[in-house]
Amino acid sequence: MNKVIKKAIECMEKGYERCLPDLEVGEIVKFDAVWDGEEESPLDVGAYSYQVADTIFLNYIFEVVDKREQEQDTLVKIINIELSFQIKVNFPKNKENFKTGNGEGMWVSIDEETKRKYDADEKGTVCKGILDNYSIYYPELGVGDEVIFELRGNKRPVAFIDGFLEKYRNIWDKGEER
């Protein structure tokens, strides 16, 4: 069994019990071996995730090898199998809020290395993740966007204004400096 899938099974919490596809990186399989049909088809996305705990997901990343008339018969190649973790990151409205750590809290997916740093309460470390929900304050930010943030020790991480959030319009924008 793939070591990442084995780890996902070990992390599985009550209420998330399920059979996970026992696949290997490099394997070519029918699409229905990856996708359980429970959500909208992820064939065009190239990835499908199984939630195994409140904030832990097992992700199968794939590419289409041979598209078939029946979607479930399409052949895909497994490119990667990985665990991802969700944490809350604050998205500040201005530089002052960045300094204090205030902002809209949103879910961000991170990898195992970033999760280790987060759990160790590292401070000042710059990390990247993938946004998992839509922003109220930053309407142009969306699910799947890359997020750059700073770990703040035992406090919630904060997304950067400079070089990141300044690219997005927020609901307070009236032309003043952020």
C-alpha positions in Angstrom: 0.0 0.0 0.0 1.2 3.5 -0.8 2.7 5.1 2.3 0.7 8.4 1.9 -2.6 6.4 1.7 -1.5 4.3 4.7 -0.8 7.6 6.7 -4.2 8.9 5.6 -5.9 5.8 7.0 -3.9 6.3 10.3 -5.2 9.9 10.5 -8.8 9.0 9.7 -11.2 10.2 12.3 -14.6 8.9 13.3 -17.3 10.0 10.9 -14.8 10.1 8.0 -14.3 6.3 7.7 -14.3 5.2 4.1 -12.4 3.0 1.7 -9.7 5.0 -0.1 -8.4 4.1 -3.6 -5.3 2.0 -3.2 -3.3 3.5 -6.1 0.3 4.2 -6.8 2.1 7.2 -8.4 2.6 6.4 -12.1 -0.3 4.0 -12.3 -2.8 4.3 -15.2 -6.3 3.6 -14.1 -9.9 4.2 -15.1 -11.2 7.5 -13.8 -13.8 5.7 -11.6 -10.9 4.2 -9.6 -10.0 7.7 -8.4 -13.4 9.4 -8.2 -16.1 8.1 -6.1 -18.9 10.0 -8.0 -20.0 11.8 -4.8 -19.0 15.3 -5.9 -19.0 17.1 -9.3 -16.6 15.4 -11.7 -13.1 16.7 -11.2 -11.8 15.3 -14.5 -11.0 18.8 -15.9 -9.4 19.8 -12.6 -6.9 17.0 -12.5 -7.3 16.3 -8.8 -9.7 14.7 -6.3 -9.6 14.8 -2.5 -11.0 12.5 0.2 -11.6 14.1 3.6 -10.2 11.8 6.3 -10.4 14.2 9.3 -11.8 17.6 10.1 -8.8 19.4 8.6 -6.9 16.6 6.7 -7.4 15.6 3.1 -5.9 12.8 0.9 -5.4 14.2 -2.6 -5.0 12.3 -5.8 -3.4 14.4 -8.6 -3.8 13.0 -12.1 -3.6 13.7 -15.8 -5.9 12.4 -18.6 -4.2 9.8 -20.7 -7.1 8.6 -22.9 -10.4 10.4 -22.8 -13.3 8.1 -23.4 -17.0 8.6 -24.3 -18.1 7.4 -20.9 -16.3 9.7 -18.4 -15.8 7.0 -15.8 -13.9 4.9 -18.4 -11.4 7.7 -19.2 -7.9 6.6 -18.4 -5.9 8.8 -16.1 -2.3 8.6 -14.8 -1.7 9.2 -11.1 0.9 12.0 -10.9 1.0 12.4 -7.1 -0.7 11.3 -4.0 -0.4 13.7 -1.0 -1.9 14.7 2.2 -3.0 18.3 2.7 -4.1 20.1 5.9 -6.4 23.1 6.4 -5.6 26.0 8.7 -7.2 29.4 9.2 -5.3 32.3 7.9 -6.3 36.0 8.5 -6.6 38.3 5.5 -6.1 41.9 6.7 -7.7 44.9 5.1 -4.6 47.1 5.5 -1.0 47.3 6.7 -2.1 48.1 10.2 -4.3 45.0 10.4 -1.4 43.0 9.0 0.8 44.2 11.9 -1.9 43.3 14.5 -2.9 40.1 12.8 -6.6 41.1 12.4 -8.5 40.1 9.3 -11.0 37.8 7.6 -10.3 34.2 8.6 -10.3 31.8 5.7 -9.4 28.2 5.2 -6.1 27.5 3.4 -4.7 24.1 2.4 -1.1 23.5 3.3 1.4 20.7 2.8 3.0 18.5 5.5 6.2 20.6 5.8 4.2 23.8 6.4 1.9 21.9 8.8 5.0 20.8 10.9 6.1 24.5 11.1 2.6 25.6 12.0 2.3 23.0 14.7 5.8 24.0 16.0 4.5 27.6 16.5 7.2 29.0 14.2 7.1 32.8 14.0 8.0 34.9 11.0 8.2 32.0 8.5 6.8 32.8 5.1 4.6 30.0 3.6 2.3 29.3 0.7 -1.0 27.5 0.5 -4.1 27.2 -1.5 -7.3 29.1 -0.6 -10.2 26.7 0.1 -13.1 29.1 0.4 -14.3 32.4 -1.1 -13.5 35.8 0.5 -16.1 38.3 1.5 -13.6 41.1 1.9 -11.6 40.3 -1.3 -14.2 39.3 -3.9 -11.5 38.6 -6.6 -9.8 35.9 -4.4 -11.3 32.5 -5.0 -11.0 28.8 -4.2 -7.7 27.5 -5.7 -5.8 30.7 -5.5 -2.3 30.6 -4.1 -1.9 32.4 -0.8 1.3 33.8 0.7 1.2 34.2 4.5 3.4 34.6 7.6 3.3 32.2 10.5 2.8 34.0 13.8 3.7 31.5 16.5 0.8 30.5 18.6 -1.4 33.1 16.9 -3.3 32.7 13.6 -1.1 33.2 10.4 -1.7 36.4 8.4 -1.7 36.8 4.6 0.7 39.4 3.2 -0.5 42.8 2.0 2.7 43.8 0.2 3.3 41.8 -2.9 0.1 39.7 -2.5 -3.2 41.2 -1.3 -2.4 44.6 -2.7 -3.1 43.0 -6.1 -6.7 42.4 -5.2 -9.5 44.9 -4.8 -11.2 44.7 -1.4 -14.6 45.9 -0.3 -13.1 48.9 1.5 -11.2 50.2 -1.5 -11.9 53.9 -2.0 -8.5 54.8 -3.5 -6.7 55.2 -0.2 -3.4 53.5 0.6 -3.6 50.2 2.3 
